Amino acid sequence: MLPLLRVLNWVSTLFFLKHISGVLPIIRGILSSAFGLRADVMIRGVFLLVGLFLSCQGDVLAASDLNASWEYATSGASGAATQKRFLQRYNLNTGFALEPTRAIGLGAHLAYSRNDTSNSGLSEVITPSGNFSLSNDIFAFDLSGTRSEDRRSTAATRTTYNWSGTFGSNWSYEFWPSLQLHYNRSGVGSEDNRTDIKSSTYGLDLNWELPVLLFNYGFSKGQTKDLVNLTRSDSTTHFARVETEGSFWDKRLVTKLSQAVNYSKQVMTIGTGGRYDQDLGLPSYSVTSSDPGFVDHLADPPLKPFAAITISSLQTDQEAGHLAVLGLFDEEGEQQIDQFWVMVDADTDLIAKDLIDKGDLQWSLFVSTDNLNWEPVPGQSQLDVSYNSADRRFEILVPALSPPSSLYDYLKVVVVNSGNNNVTLTAFRAIQFVS
């Protein structure tokens, strides 16, 4: 039989939810950031949160942080034009957490950042989030959501959202199992409709401690839909673990046995006219140089395992490496490569669209069968390159080769920076289209 105080705690929790006006609209307002509800619902929820915050008699924690910075820099080299750069940064973080009763918690947070660079455009990121928790001696419930909007003057606006909920036992009785259910939804999209991905996952976790053994079981089932490439991925996972231990002769001898089993299944479905971009996982390499003749001697110096590299601008530093070679080695061969992905850092992301529009980066492809004798792809003075702002990467289509790319063990992409800005590349990947 539960102690009287525990029963009263549980009843008081339900009483609060039933009779305190505005609790449900508050929760709706918080979750509007995750669900994308109407603006009036979100505004009403914000006002109700503020009202509860001002009238709350429980524990209240609030914090705000605002900082700003301004940076002005000039750079240049002999015989090159002087480049000027003015950067403005603003960051705001504000939020509060409150506990109207010992069993209920509410919180909200808003993050805002703004970067404005004279030659790179404007970037704003707004991220509201909220959470609601309910806990007593029988169960615990937690619900949280967040939504982020990345607005840029030089690229399409990117939106992401994520919300999750958990519900589980909160008792602590000997030999009683503990159970937790969880659910999550997330998504990412871009204003130019090049990205629209939605995911959902649900599952449970069971832990049961018995006198002679400990039993754990986990289950999850998820689905991811790519509405642009018309693909769907369904995954199922089961995990079970049993553990037991014993001691003998006054703990002079201790034995411990455990056994775990994991089963995972993933099914990829591609719709009519759809496509799945499969990362081949090939090892990648890179090197930079300031010698234009370096392109004719691609085997020297040897490429190094890929790490983030910066291709400098000729306008700012004629001595630094303004040319880069990105290599992919497929020593086993027989893998068709349809596209290259070249990831970039946050600063390059702000100017990537301008780099494409102005033609500041020149891309060319070389192939080899022995990593010694290299030849350019005929008729390809410039590769077909686009920029995916949602995933922050350059996408390079591999032209039709004769013989096909699957017969070449080594491929290299040479990129030359002839613009006014440094460019930082963070990853290089080979992609195969699966339809």
Secondary structure, 3 states (H helix, E strand, C coil): CCCHHHHHHHHHHHHHHHHCCCHHHHHHHHHHHHHCCCHHHHHHHHHHHHHHHHHCCCEEEEEEEEEEEEEEEEECCCCCCCEEEEEEEEEEEEEEEEEEECCEEEEEEEEEEEEEECCCEEEEEEEEEEEEEEECCCEEEEEEEEEEEEEECCCCCEEEEEEEEEEEECCCCCCCCEEEEEEEEEEEEECCCCCEEEEEEEEEEEEEECCCCEEEEEEEEEEEEECCCCEEEEEEEEEEEEEEEEEECCCCEEEEEEEEEEEEEEEEEECCCCCEEEECCCCEEEEEECCHHHHHCCCCCCCEECCCEEECCCCCCCCCCCEEEEEEECCCCCCCCCEEEEEECHHHHHHHHHHHHHCCEEEEEEEECCCCCCEECCCCCCCEEEEECCCCEEEEECCCCCCCHHHCCEEEEEEEECCCCCEEEEEEEEEEEEC
